[in-house]
Amino acid sequence: MATRDLVKALPVLEKNFGIDYTTTTNLKNTYLYPLYATYSNGRMQDFGDDDLEFRYSLTANTFMWLSYRMKNPWTWYYVQKSLEAGKGGLMGYFWQPQGVTPKSREELIPSHQFPVKGNMVMRSDWSDSGSILVFKCGPNSNHYHVDQGTFQLTTNGELLISEAGLEGGYYANLYYLCNDIQPIGHNVMLIDNDAESQVPADYENSIAALRNYPRILHSFTGWGADEAEGDLTCVYKDKIDKYTRSWLYMKPDIIFLYDAVKSPQGHSYSWLFHAEHVNGKVR
């Protein structure tokens, strides 16, 4: 939402002061996550205080600016039809790219790691009947929950493995602080049945303290298989010496999840998998 309004100032800064924030910052790559994480209708898996729909209306200016300034064929694929239908508004009038041929994401391997965001998107394919597994392992950020190592699984556009409170709102939700933002409300490992087994990771900003946060150690993406391993040790309150969560996705239907935990003391460990609930019933 902030980027939607920010891009209106970028051409002014560049034209009048020679300040180029488009090509010199991560803004030029903001389209990549929705490109990989969404179904064609905009439905997606997201974490924290968010919903399950990527709304083009909130990012229209960003996609139009990237199409115009960066000559981005991937964003132009989504923008072109809207502009041709006269729905681009004032920005669409000024930001009409010339000589750009739209490209469909179906040309790309349908999985991608996002090291800064700390997410790994693993898709069976680009079809709307396919499966999407998203693994979270990275720094904290605004509106995030205490849920490092969690994941969500969607098939045919329907959530199979979700999280607690996903459709229950947050600030007016009585369970928000004690359950929905805590590890127990997500698909993570708990130690000794502690609902608050994790502490928040360091935040994604420029302060010197940004060093203690989970990291995806390595990953592989392909048309037939994906693999990822994340180190989650630092958020587990010094109770363990080492904890990695690993994934192997043999497309389209077989998913392996492996947790390796090392601790100097004895603990009990439990897995949580939250099914999607609609109107009080498990879907």
BELKAVEN-V729643 format. One record per residue. N is the residue number from 1. RES is the residue in one small letter. BURIAL is + if it has 9 or more other ideal C-beta (glycine too) atoms within 8 Angstrom, else -. Layout:
# BELKAVEN-V729643
N&RES&BURIAL + N&RES&BURIAL
This chain:
# BELKAVEN-V729643
1&m&- + 2&a&- + 3&t&+ + 4&r&+ + 5&d&+ + 6&l&+ + 7&v&+ + 8&k&+ + 9&a&- + 10&l&+ + 11&p&+ + 12&v&- + 13&l&+ + 14&e&+ + 15&k&- + 16&n&- + 17&f&- + 18&g&- + 19&i&- + 20&d&- + 21&y&+ + 22&t&+ + 23&t&- + 24&t&- + 25&t&- + 26&n&- + 27&l&+ + 28&k&+ + 29&n&- + 30&t&+ + 31&y&+ + 32&l&+ + 33&y&+ + 34&p&+ + 35&l&+ + 36&y&+ + 37&a&+ + 38&t&+ + 39&y&+ + 40&s&- + 41&n&- + 42&g&+ + 43&r&+ + 44&m&+ + 45&q&+ + 46&d&- + 47&f&+ + 48&g&- + 49&d&- + 50&d&- + 51&d&- + 52&l&+ + 53&e&- + 54&f&+ + 55&r&- + 56&y&+ + 57&s&- + 58&l&- + 59&t&+ + 60&a&+ + 61&n&+ + 62&t&+ + 63&f&+ + 64&m&+ + 65&w&+ + 66&l&+ + 67&s&+ + 68&y&+ + 69&r&+ + 70&m&+ + 71&k&+ + 72&n&+ + 73&p&+ + 74&w&+ + 75&t&+ + 76&w&+ + 77&y&+ + 78&y&+ + 79&v&+ + 80&q&+ + 81&k&- + 82&s&+ + 83&l&+ + 84&e&- + 85&a&- + 86&g&- + 87&k&- + 88&g&+ + 89&g&- + 90&l&- + 91&m&+ + 92&g&+ + 93&y&- + 94&f&- + 95&w&+ + 96&q&- + 97&p&+ + 98&q&- + 99&g&- + 100&v&+ + 101&t&- + 102&p&+ + 103&k&+ + 104&s&- + 105&r&+ + 106&e&- + 107&e&- + 108&l&- + 109&i&- + 110&p&+ + 111&s&+ + 112&h&+ + 113&q&+ + 114&f&+ + 115&p&- + 116&v&- + 117&k&- + 118&g&+ + 119&n&+ + 120&m&+ + 121&v&+ + 122&m&+ + 123&r&+ + 124&s&+ + 125&d&- + 126&w&- + 127&s&- + 128&d&- + 129&s&- + 130&g&+ + 131&s&+ + 132&i&+ + 133&l&+ + 134&v&+ + 135&f&+ + 136&k&+ + 137&c&+ + 138&g&+ + 139&p&+ + 140&n&+ + 141&s&- + 142&n&- + 143&h&- + 144&y&+ + 145&h&+ + 146&v&+ + 147&d&+ + 148&q&+ + 149&g&+ + 150&t&+ + 151&f&+ + 152&q&+ + 153&l&+ + 154&t&+ + 155&t&+ + 156&n&- + 157&g&- + 158&e&- + 159&l&+ + 160&l&+ + 161&i&+ + 162&s&+ + 163&e&+ + 164&a&+ + 165&g&+ + 166&l&+ + 167&e&- + 168&g&- + 169&g&- + 170&y&+ + 171&y&- + 172&a&- + 173&n&+ + 174&l&- + 175&y&+ + 176&y&+ + 177&l&- + 178&c&- + 179&n&+ + 180&d&+ + 181&i&+ + 182&q&+ + 183&p&+ + 184&i&+ + 185&g&+ + 186&h&+ + 187&n&+ + 188&v&+ + 189&m&+ + 190&l&+ + 191&i&+ + 192&d&- + 193&n&- + 194&d&- + 195&a&+ + 196&e&- + 197&s&+ + 198&q&+ + 199&v&- + 200&p&+ + 201&a&+ + 202&d&+ + 203&y&+ + 204&e&+ + 205&n&- + 206&s&- + 207&i&- + 208&a&- + 209&a&- + 210&l&+ + 211&r&- + 212&n&- + 213&y&+ + 214&p&+ + 215&r&+ + 216&i&+ + 217&l&- + 218&h&- + 219&s&+ + 220&f&- + 221&t&+ + 222&g&- + 223&w&- + 224&g&- + 225&a&+ + 226&d&+ + 227&e&+ + 228&a&+ + 229&e&+ + 230&g&+ + 231&d&+ + 232&l&+ + 233&t&+ + 234&c&+ + 235&v&+ + 236&y&+ + 237&k&- + 238&d&- + 239&k&+ + 240&i&+ + 241&d&- + 242&k&+ + 243&y&+ + 244&t&+ + 245&r&+ + 246&s&+ + 247&w&+ + 248&l&+ + 249&y&+ + 250&m&+ + 251&k&+ + 252&p&- + 253&d&- + 254&i&- + 255&i&+ + 256&f&+ + 257&l&- + 258&y&- + 259&d&+ + 260&a&- + 261&v&+ + 262&k&- + 263&s&+ + 264&p&- + 265&q&- + 266&g&- + 267&h&+ + 268&s&- + 269&y&+ + 270&s&- + 271&w&- + 272&l&+ + 273&f&- + 274&h&+ + 275&a&+ + 276&e&+ + 277&h&+ + 278&v&- + 279&n&- + 280&g&- + 281&k&- + 282&v&- + 283&r&-
